[in-house]
Amino acid sequence: MQTYGCERCGSYGDALTPCELSAEGTLLAEATVHLHADKNRLAPFTIVKVALDDGPVIRTLLADDSAPVAPGQRVTGRLVPTTQNESGETVLDLRFSIAS
């Protein structure tokens, strides 16, 4: 959970409370990265900007870089295993796919 403050009301820290958000929304924008400065980050990958049905706008990665995408398309998010942390636990990342 982020704790740096609400963009609307200015509340921060303990004044913020976690809430569940729908992992469905509308694609606002996309950009494909063909070369990344971090050599450990495999390119190409597609960054998407999604307006969630519950209100917030987020940026994350597209789960399937081979699918053609365009603003206005409906998308669905899911947690995808990416790496392992220092404790050996699987790290999950939110990725979006075009809704079927």
Secondary structure, DSSP 4 states (H G I P E B T S, - for coil): ---S--TTT---GGG-------SEEEEEEEEEES--SSTTS-S-EEEEEEEETTS-EEEEEES-TTS---TT-EEEEEEEEEEE-TTSPEEEEEEEEE--
